[in-house]
Amino acid sequence: HFSQASVFSLFDPDRAKVISSGGRIRTVDEFTNSLNQALQSHSANEGDGLRILTETITSPTLVAQIRSFLDTYPRAIWHSYDPTGNDFGLAGTRSAFGRFAQPVYRVDQADVILSLDSDFLYRQPGSVRYAHDFGARRKPLAGEAEMNRLYMVESSPTVTGGCADYRIVMRANQVDRFARALAQRLGIDAGNLGEGQVPGEEWIERIAADLDQSRGRCLIIAGANQPPSVHVLAHAMNEALGNVGNTLYYIDPVDGNPGFQTLSLAALTQDLNEGLVSSLIIIGGDPIFTAPADLAFREALEQTEYSVYLGLYENQTAAACQWHIPAKHYLEMWSDLRAFDGTASFVQPLIEPLYSGMSAHELLAIMNQSDITDGYEIVRSFWQRTWGLEGEAFESTWRDVLREGIIPDSASQPVELTVSEDFSSALDAPAEPQGDEVLELVFAPDPSIWDGRYANNAWLQELPKPITSLTWDNAALISPSLAERVGLSEEELIEIIYQDRSLTIPVLILPGQADNTILLHFGYGSSRGGTVLDGTGFNVYTIRTASNPWIAVGAQIRRTGGSYSLARTQGHHFMEGRDLVRSGNLAAFQENPEMFGEGGVEGVLEEEPPPSLYQEYSYDEGPAWGMSINLSACNGCNACVMACSAENNVPVVGKPEVENSREMHWLRIDSYFEGDLDNPEFSFQPVLCMHCEKAPCEPVCPTAATVHSTDGLNEMVYSRCVGTRYCSNNCPYKVRRFNFYQYSEFEIPLALAHNPEVTVRDRGVMEKCTYCVQRIQAAKINARVEGRAIEDGEVKTACQQACPTQAIVFGNINDPNSEVRRMKDQPHNYGLLTELGTQPRTSYLAKVRNREA
């Protein structure tokens, strides 16, 4: 969803537009002269006192440029810092193998997966690919027994945890002891297990037996927030189980500057405080905002004589530096990058730069005093040298690669690694069990705005977060047990105190949260960077330290007596109390495929549709469009919601209107909890317009603004709508949205983010999902021009196209050979509220879990 929403960032009017220094607008020549003078002062001492600070960089061209710069100034130092960096993962590989490495997972090859606090389907590099491969093994059909199994050990509900067949809840700092006990059971010397009973001990035997039976076909993944010892144990267990080379392999890190980023930033801060840094070039990020609180990076930065910042926004770091250079958006520039597995691809601009910005390549070209200063030529010349081609041979290869988008055979080659025999001796002592009075803080990037880089993106601010459905804010997520014990209520403001630092933040009570664990999402609370982020959320970075960046034990909470309103969407469209989400076990499903009670194209409870006074429609001469959503594959990631909003010009309404239940998303993800509050089962259900065959909205519209099309769509004619809202009142699925105010933007540049193929709606008009009718019409025209019928799969809705697990299937249900018809003929196909006789065109495949019979 970050990629989909980046279109909004491209046209964000709050982007930095001009080069500035000392509060004045400057020219490129003025900046170039200033930079050259600063670099000239370092020529005699080979760059002593010269520093570069970047985020994680995987661009081969940019890495080569920085290396070239360091060759010219050999005493200069390149620092990297990213608040979501993989320091613990790198430390784990170094302890296990004696060198840095990066695991790449083949999730589709694993029959059994154990996640040790890793949200690998949503949060870590490669998550889109991993979600795709995982989802491919989560679509059981009648008569097919093939399905993977996922065990999830975690402290707080995640997207991955919601997909788990078995979810084991424990405090984050106790996952280490669990991993040690499991390793011991698998015959691996895991060192000291710590005092007292191992948390989750009752699961050890079952998981070990399952892994043992799936040797070479199982996978253990450690979370980025877990200490290095958990990563080491995961490597050791994967090796002992024969998984290396089958369900995972290792490569050299794709990061161009691999290392411990928090230590790197700490070293830079120390050098700044000691007056050892005279010139600092910062490329990207917002380190003053995101740096650990105990480093006091803002005060350290003031000690340098010369500072330059290249960034999209006039944020806190831009304000603290002497020069601010507006960065080009990635959709405006040429570049390249490596994916999680090392595969290289080109970043190609979709638009001329809107403002007078620079790319990092162009800034480094100035620093290197290169004759080539254009971004396109910089990237092109690098790959010409890399390929060693000249003339037409290079031109032909260049054109082919640009057309394909990725560079063939560029993925990193696997490296042969073996876990050290005495690895256990290097493991740190495990965390000791803590009493009920000791609280644990767990830090995580926000699901919507990440580490804060998307905080000024209104599309993402209003996107309901997975599981919590929270918008426009962050909160302290606590368990129902902790709330009851301390006497806390939802939306109550509390003060969290940790190491003489404090944070005031509202409470959100979340089922499935580990007791005595408080989850804090960082990224909110910046004081600069745009009008959208102003006043949103709470700055968790103020209590996040370099020594405990992910898990902090020993926090205290204090009630303040205040409250703060949170805008959540889960309760805005109640349909509860009915048979909405159906789930069952794989063994039972294979034994009785009819267990979910429905099936067939109609998706109704009876074999025949109930009697109706509604008009009957015939589709003998054309397609009848329909959709199937597989709940077993859906992980609630929100990619479909954001894709729908970007495709269909869905407007942003702001927090006050969300609190009034007036959010405009055409598609929503409903989250359901079932069972024990301490560890319930999770289910995600995308809900959009059902395009009912007997649509209750159609007959009540006095102006015929909502009508039935010849191919079965429930259409909106915006020019006829006078805003009676009768259709919304009569819709049992609560999927219609009304423009109470003029929500849509018509001002430049935000209006440029609109899809020109979709009408932008005005105040007083009802709107809803159209099955992306503009895409259907485009396919019809192409087929008519070519004198053929529309092929199955030719029309893909935006939500279907964006879904990483391919849980959504769309097509012609009149075609007996179409994929959507095949899904609707499955015995576990069912429709929502079909007892009302609506005959929805959107139906669901019941959620199936792979548990022991």
N, C-alpha and C positions, 0 to 999 in steps of 0.2 A: 504493500500500500504506500510505502514511502516513494517509490518510483512514480506511481500514478499521481500522487499529490504534488510531486515536484513541479508540475505544470503551474500550479498556483504560485510557487516560489519564484518561478521564472518571471511572472508578470506582477510580482509583489511591488506595490508602489513605495514600500519602505526600504527597498534595496538601496545600498549606497550607490550614488550616481557619479560622483566626481572625486578626483584626487584632492586630499585635504591635508593641511599641516598647520598647526597653531591656530586652528579655527578659521583658516582662510582656504579658499579654493586655489589649487595649484595646477600647473600644466605638467604634461608628461616630461617636457624638457627640464623643467625645474627639478622634478623628482629624480630624473636620470642624472643630472649634474650633482645633486646632493648625494645620491647613492655612490656615484663614482668617486667623489671626494672622500666619503667614509671608507670605501674599500681601498683607496690609494694609501690611506693612513695605515693600513694593515699590510701593505706590500713588503715593507722592510722586515717585519717580524713574522712573515709567513702565516699571517692570519691569527696570531695570538690575540686573544680577547674578542674574537669574532665567533658568533654562535648563530646557528639556524635552528628554529623550533617548528616542527611540522606535526600534523596528525599522522596516522598510519598511512603509508603511501605504497601502492602496488603498481603504479604506472612505470613501466620499463623506461620510457623516455625521460620522465622526471627524475627517476633514480639515477639514470646515467648523467643527467645534467648536474645533479647535486654532487655526484662523485667527481665529475670534472671540476667543479668548483673547489672541492676539497683537495684535489690534486694541485690546484693553483695555490691554495692556502692550506697547506698540510697541518698547521696547528689549529685551524678552525675545527669546531666540533658540531656535529649534527645530532640534535636531540629530537626525540619523538615522544609525543604524549597524546593519548586518547583515553578519556575516562572509562571507556568500555574495553580497554585493551586486554590482551591475553597473557598477562604476566605470569599468572599461576600455571597456565597450560604450558608455556615455554619452560618454566622452572621444572615442571613435571617431566618433560622430555629430557632436559639436561640431567636431572637426577637419575632417570631410568636408562638413558642411552649415552650420557656423557657429551651430548651436543643438542643444539636446538633442532627441532623437527616439528612437523605439523601433520596430524592424522587426517586422512580423508576417508569418509565412511561410505560403504556401499550398502545403504540401508535396504535396498530392494533384494539383496542376497541374504538378509538375516531373517531366520525363522523366529528367533527369540532375541529381544532387545532389552537391556537393562540400562536405564538412565539414572545416573547418580547426580540428581539435581541439575540436569542439563535440559534446558528448554530448546532442544535441537530442532524442533519443527518451526520455531518462530524467531529465536533470538540470536543464534550464533551464525558465523559465516557459513554459507552453503545451505541455510535453512530452507530456502525455496526449493532447491533441488532435493533436499532430504524429505521435505513434505511431499513432493511429487512422488518420490520413490516409495515412501512409507504408505501413501494413499493408494498406490497401485496394488499393495498387498492387503488392503482393508475393504475390499468390495466383494464379499462373498455372495454368490448366486446359488440358487437352488441346485443341488446336486454337485456343487463344487466345495470341497473341504479345505481348500488352500487359503490360509490366512495367517499372518504373523501374530506374535504376542508381545505386548509391551508391558514391562514392569517399570513403574516410575517412583523413585524415592525423592521426595521434595518437602519443603517446608511451607510453601505457599502455592495455591492453585495456579497452573500455567496452561497454555494452549496444549503443550505436550501432555501434561498431566490429565487434561480433560479427555484425551484420546486413549489413555492407558487402560489396559484390561485389569491390571491390579495397581492400585495407587497406595504407597506406603508413606504415611505422614510422620515426619520427625523434625526436630530442630535442625537448622542448617549446619550447625557446628558439630552435630552428632553423626552426620553422614560419613565422616572419616572412620569412626569406630565401626559403623555398619559395614563399610567396604573392607576393613581389616578382617572382620569376622567372616565375611563371605570368602575372602581370599584364603584364609586359613582352612575353611571347609573345602576349598578346591585344591588343597595341598600346597599352598604357597606360603612361605614364611613371611608373615606380615608384621612381625615385630610385636611391640607392646599393644595390647588391646584396651588398656585403660582399666579403671576401677568400675565395679558395679555391673549391672545387667546391660548387655548390649541393646541399644534401641532397635526395635524391629526384629528381635532375635527369632521370633516365631516364623519369620519369613525366610530365614537363611536356608533352611533345609530344602524348602520347595523351590526357591530360585536356583540354588546350586544344582539340584537334580535336573531342572529344566535346561540349564546351561550345559550341564554335562551330557545330556542326551542330544544336544544340538551342537556338538563340537565342530568347529569349522563353519557353522551356519548360525552362530549367535554373535552378539555385539554388545560391548559395554562402553558407555559414553560418560565421561566426567564433565560436570558443569564448569563453566569458566569462573564462577564465583567460589568454587571449592578450592581448598588449599592444595599445594603441589603434591602432597602425599596421596590424595585421592586420585590425581592424574597418574601418578606412578603406579598405584595399585591397579588402575584400569588398564594400563599398558601391560602390566605383568599378567593379569588375568586373561586379557585378549591373546597374549602370546601362549600362555599355558593351554588355552582352549583351542588353539590352532586356527584362530580367526585372522591373524595377520596374513595378507595375501588373498584372503577370501572375502571377508566382510569389511575389511579396512586395509589401508596401506599408508605408508609415511612418505612425505615429501619434504624438501627444504622449505622453510617458511616463505610465503609469498610476499610478506612484508619486506620492503626494500631496506629497512633498517632494523632488523630483528634485535630484540633486547628487552630488558625490563624497563618499561616506560615510566612507571612511577619513580623508580630510582633515578632514571635519566632526568626527569623534571626536578627531582630533589637536588641532584647535582648541579643543574643549571641555576636553581634558586640559591644554592649556597655560593656559587661563583658570583652571582649578581650581588649578593649581600656583602661579599668580600672584595668587591670592586674589581674583579677579574674580567668582567665583560664590559667592553666599551661599545660594541655594536651587536644588535640582536635583530634578526630577520624572522618574523613569525608568519608562517604560511598556513592559513586556515585555522579552524577551531575558535575557541574563546577561552583560553587558558586562565584568564583572571577569574572567570565565572566557574569553570569546571575543575580547576586544580584543587587538590586536597586542602581542607581548611587549615591544617597545621603547617602548611608550607608558607602561607602568607605571600603568595606570588605577586599580588598587586604591589605591596611595599617593596619587594625585591626588584620589580621591573623599573621602579622609579630611580634605581641606582645607576642604570645604564646611561651612557652619554647619547647614544643614537639608537633609535628603534623604528622599525617599519612593520606594518601589519597589512597583510593581504587577506581580505575577507568580504563576504557578501553584504554584511550589515554593519552599521555604526553601533557596534556592541561595546561591552565594557573594555575589552582589549583594545579595540579601535580608539576609544577615548583616551586610553592610557599611553598609547604610542605616539611618537612625534609625527609619523607619517601614516596615513591610512590610504591604501590603494584599493579601489573597488574591484572585487573579483568578478570575473565572468561566471555566469551560471553554466553548469556543465552542458546544458542544451544550446549554449551559444558558442561553444569552443571545440577545438580539436584536441584530442588527447588519446591515451590508451590506458589499459589497466589489465590486471590479472585477476581472475576469479579465484574462488577458494581452492580450486584444484590446480591453479597455475595457468589455466587457459587464458590466452591473451586475446583481447578484442579492442576495436577502435571505438572511441567516443567521437561521434560526428555531429556537428551543429545542425539544428533544425531551423535556426533563425539567425539573422544578423544581430550582433550585440545591441541591446537596447540602450546601454549607457557606455561611458568611456572607461571601461574596466580593462583589466589584464587577466590573463590566465597565469597559473604558476609557471608554465613553460616560458611565457614571455618575460616574466620577472627574472627567471633564472638566466634567460638569454642576455638580459641587461647586466646581470651580475657577472656572467662569464665573458662579457664584451664580445658576444658572438656576432658574426656578420648576418646570421639568419635570425630574425626577430619575429617572424610571423608564425603563429601557432601551427598552421597547416604545414608549412615548410619544415618546422622543427621536428614534428612527428614523422613526417615523410622521410626526411634525411636520416633520422635515426634508424628507421627500418630498412632503408636502402643499405646502410652500413652493416646492419645486422644480417641481412639476407645475402650481402655480397653480390648484388645484381646490378647490371648497368643497362641503359638503353631500353629497348622494347621489352626485354625479358623482365626488367623491373616494372615497367609501366603495366604490362599485362598482369603480373602478379598483384600489383597494387590495386588495380581495378577489380580483380576477382575477390580479393580479400575485403575490400570496401563493400562489395555487393553482398557477400556472405555474412559480414559483420564480425566473424571471429577468424583468428589465424589458425589454419589447420596444423594439427600435430604440435601445438604449443603447450599442451598440458605438461606439468612438471612430471618428471620421471620418478617412479618409486625408488626409495633408497632402502637398502637392506640394513635393518637395525635389530639388535638383540638386547634385551633387558639385562642390566648388570646383575651378576649372581648375588652380590652383597648389597642390593638396593635397599633392603629393609633396615640396614644399619644407619642409613642416612635419613630415614624418615623422622620427622619431628614427632614429639610425644603427642598422642591424641588429646583432644579437649576432654576435660573431665565433666561428668554429669553435673547439671546445675539444678538448684532447687526452684520452687515455684516463684520465689521472690526475685530471681535473677532473670532479667529480660534480655532478649537477643534482638539486635537490629539486623535486617537483611536489606542491602541496597541493590537496586536494579534499575536499568534504564527504563524510561517510561514507554509503554507500548505504542503510544501515539506520536510523541514528539522526540523520542529517543533520548539523547543526552542533552537536549535543549536546542539542537541545531534546527529543528523544525518548529520551534515554539512560536514563530510568527506566521506559521501556515494555518490559516483559519479552517481549511478543510480537515486538517489533522486534529486541530484543537476540538472540533465538534464531532469527530469520529468517536463513537462510543468504544471504550476500551474493552478488549475481550474479558469475559466473565463478570467484571464489575459494572459494565455499561456506563462508566463515569466519563463525563465530558468536561473540558475547560479547566480541569483542576487535577491535582494529585491529593492523596490522603494517606493516613496511617492505617494500613490494613491489619486488623487484629482478629483473633478468633472469638467466636461467641463465648467460649469458656472464660477467656481473659476479660472480656467485657462484663460478664456477669460477676466475676470475682472482684473486679475493681469498681464496678458500678458505673461503667461507661455506657453512654448511649450514642447512637449514630449521629454524626455531624457535630458532636461535642468537641470543642477545641481543647487540646491537651498540650502540655509542654514536655518534650522529650529531652532529657539531660544526659549527655555522654561526654566524659572527659572534660568537664568544665565548659562544654559548649551546649547550647540549647536550640531547640527548634519548636516553634508553635505551629500546630497542624491539626486539621480535623480528623475525626475517627470515622472509619468505614468498617463495619463488621462484616467479615467474609467467611461463610462456611468453608470448611476444608483447610483453614489456616492452622498451622501448628500452634499449639498452646505456648504462650510466653514468647512468641516470635512476632515481631512487628516488621512488616514489609514497607519500605519507603522507596518510591520511584523518584529518581532524580531527573532533572531537566527543566523543571519549573522554577519560577521566582527570580529570573534575571531582571535587573533594573534598567537595562538598555537593550535595544535591538529591534524596535518596531512598535507600532501601535497595537497590534493584535495581542502580543504577549504581555502587554502592560497590565499589571494587576492580576495576572492569572497564576494560581498555584502558590506553592511554598518551596523555598530554596533548601533542599535536602543537602546540597553540597556544604552547607555551613557546619554540619556535624560529621561529614565523611572525611576520614583521615587517611594519610598515606600508609600508616601501619595496619589499618583495618579497612580496606576499601570496599569489601563486600560483606563481611560478617563481623559484627561488633557485639561483644558480650559484656553485660554490666551496665546497661542503660537503666534509667529511671524515668517514670512518667509522673506528671503532676497535673491535676485538674485545674483549669483556669476559671471555670464558671461561665465561659463564653461559648458561643456556637457559630457555625459557619455553614451556609447553605451549599449543598453539593447537587449538581445537575446530573441526574442519572436517568437513563431512558428505559431501563428494563420494565418499570412499572407503568409506562405510559400507554401500553396497548394490551391490556389484560385480556387473555383468552383462557386463563387457568381454570381448573375445575373440569376440563374436558380432556378427551383422549388425543393429546397433541403430539407428544414424542413417544414413539413406541420403540422398545429395546428388548433384547433377549440375548441368550447365550448361543454360541455357534453350534455346539453339540445338539441343543434342543432344536435349533433351526434346521439342521440337516436331517434330524429325525422326523420333524414335522414342519415342512416349509410353509404350511398354511397357518402357523401359530399366531401370526399377526392379524388374521381375520379378514384380510382383503386381498385384492389382486385384480388384474385386468385393467384395460384402458380407462374405464369409467372411474375406477377408484372409489366405489361406493360400497356401503355396507351390504346392500342387497345384491342379488344376482342381476336384477333389473332395476333401472333407476325408478325412484318413487314417482307417482303421478305428479304432473306439474301443469300449471296454467300458462307457463312461459312458452314463447314461440319456439318451435323446432327449427333447426338449421340443417341444411344439407351441404356436405363438402365433397360430393361425388366428383366434381370436376377440378378440384384444386387441393392445395395442401391444407392441413389443419394443424396449426402450430401448438406445441406443448413442451413441457419441461419436466425433467425428473431430477431430484436432488437426493444424493446418497448420504444419509446421515452417518453411516459408518466411516465414510471418508472425510466428512466435513470436520475441520478442526477449529472453526470459529475465528480464523485469523483476521477477518475484516477486509481482505483483499477485494472481495466481490463488492462490498459496500462502497469502497473508495473508487473502484473502477466504474461503478454505476453513476456515482456522483460526477466524476470527471467526464464521462461520456455524455450524460444527459443534462448537464448544466444545472445540477441540483444546488440551490443557493444555501448560503450560511445564514443563520438567524441570530446567533449570539447566545450567550449563557442565559440571560433573562427569559428569552423566548423558549429555550430548551426547558427551563424550569416550568414554563406554562404548557409543556407537552406539545410544542409547535415545531419541533425539529422536522426537517423536510426530506430526510433520506427515504428514497423509494424502496430500499431494501434494508432490512434490519436483521441482526443476529440475536435471537432470543436464547438466553442461557437458562438451563434448568438444573436444579439440584434435587436429588432424590436420596433419601436415606438419612443416616446419622449426620448431624450437623458438623461433627468433628472430622468426618471423612465421607462426604456424600459422593454419589456418582454424578458426573457432569454430562450434560448433553447440550449440543449446539444445534440450533435450527434456523436456517435462513428463511425469512418470511418476506414475500413480495406479492404483488398482485397475482391472484390465482387465475385470472382470465377465465372466469367461470363460464361454462356453457349456459347455465341459467343464472346469470349475474344479477344479484339483488339491487345493484346500483343503477342498472339501466332503466327499468320502468319508472323509477321515481324522479328522474331528472325532468323538470318541466320544459327545458329548452332542447332536449335531445343532444346534450353536450357529451354524453357518454353513450356510445353505441356499439353494436356488434358488427365486426367486419366479416367479409366473405370467407376469410381464412381462419376465423375463430378468435380473433383478438378482441379484447374489451378496450375500445379506443376512446381517447379524449379529444374532442374538438374544442380547443381552447377559446376560439373566437365566439363560440356559442355560450360559454359558461358565464353565468351571472352570479355565481357564488352562493347559491341557496344552501349548499352542503348537505342536501338530502342524501346524495349518493354516499357520502362518508358515514352518515348516521345509519345507513342501511347495509353497510359493509361489515360482515361478521369477522373479517380478518384484520381490520384496522390498518389498512395499507394505503389509504388515500391521504394526500397532504394538501393543505389549503394555505394559500398565500395571504395571511392576515394583514401583512404590510408589504411594502415594496422591498422584498428581500434581495432580488437579483441585482447584480451590479451592471450598470451601463456606462460607467466612467472608464476612460482609458487610464492605465493599461489593463486593469482587471478584466474589462470586457473582452480583451483579446484571448483570455483563457477559455472563452465559450466555444463549444463545438458548433461550427456553422451549420451542421446538418440537423441540429435540434433546436426547436423553438424555445426562446427564453420567455418564461412566463411572467405576467404582471400581477399586481395586487388584485385580490378578489377572484383569483382563478384556482380551480382544483387541478391537481396533477397526481401522477402515479406511474408505476412501471408500465412500459409499453412493449415489453419483450424486445426492446431496441428495434422498433419498427423501421427506423431509418436504415438499419443494416439489412432487414428483410427486403425493403424496397430496392436497395442497391443490388442485392442478389437477383431479384426478379428482373431488373433491367438488364443486367449482364447476361442472364440466361436467355432472355427474349432476343437480345442482339445476336447471340450465338446460336439461336434456334434449338435450344435444349431445355430440359427440365432442370430445376434446382437440385443439385446433388446433396446427399446426406452429409452433414458436417460443413456445408458451404456457408451456412448462416451460423455465426457464433455470437451470442449476446455478450455484452461487456463483462458481466459477472462470470459467465462461463469461461471466457478467454483468460481472465485474470486468476481463476481459481488454481492454486498450485497443486491441489490433490485431484483435480478433474472430477470433483464431486457433482458438478452440474452438467447435465446433458440436455441439449435443446434440438428440436427438429420437428419433422412432419410425422405426426402420429398416424396419419393415413397410410404411410409407407410401411408395410409389414417387415421390411428389411432394415429399417432405420434403427439407429442405436437407441433413440428415445423410446421407440415402440418396444424394443427388446427389454428395456428397463421396466416399462409400464406393464409388461406381461409377466414380470416376476411375481411370485406369490406374496412377497413381503412389500409390494407396492401398496401405498395407501394415500388417501387424500385427507386434508384437514376439514373437519366439520362437515363431512359429506352427508351426515344425517339430516342436514338442512336442505338437501336436494340441489345444491349449487353446482355440482359436477365440475370441480376445478380442473383446469388444464395443467396446473402445476401440482405434481404429486411427489411423494417421498418414498425412499426405500428405508425401511426400519433400521435402526442402529443395532448392529450385531457386535458383541464382545466375545473375544476368544478366551474363555475361562474353562477351568476344569469342569467336567460334567458333574 
